[in-house]
Amino acid sequence: MTDKIEKQLIENISQLLKRSLVADSALAELKTSKQGNFSAIFAKDSGFKCNATTFQPYIEEIADELLLWQKNNEQAVLIALVKKIEQLYKVIGEFESHYKN
């Protein structure tokens, strides 16, 4: 079961990484045209430790948490990781839908 979960987590993080590269490129374009004026992707109470205006630091954080979970298999780490992955999918999806239109 753990192997199946691990494989799914890696797949999700990989997909998020690819999508975040495109989203971060779009964010850079918006900032260049003075349209991307915000202080962070996620609010301080979102559960993420980092505070950034691009998606990459958040991807790095979940990748680090995956490594932590692989070492200790603690359920609390897994739950927090899955919640963060869900948040990233939601926010990147919303960004993509607004930016493409």
Buried (B, 14 or more C-beta within 10 A) or exposed (E): EEEEEBEEBEEBBEBBBEBBBBBBEBBEEBBEEEEBEEEBBBEEEBEBEBBBBBBBBBBBBBBEBBEBBEEEEEEEBBEBBBEBBEBBBEBBEEBBEEEEE
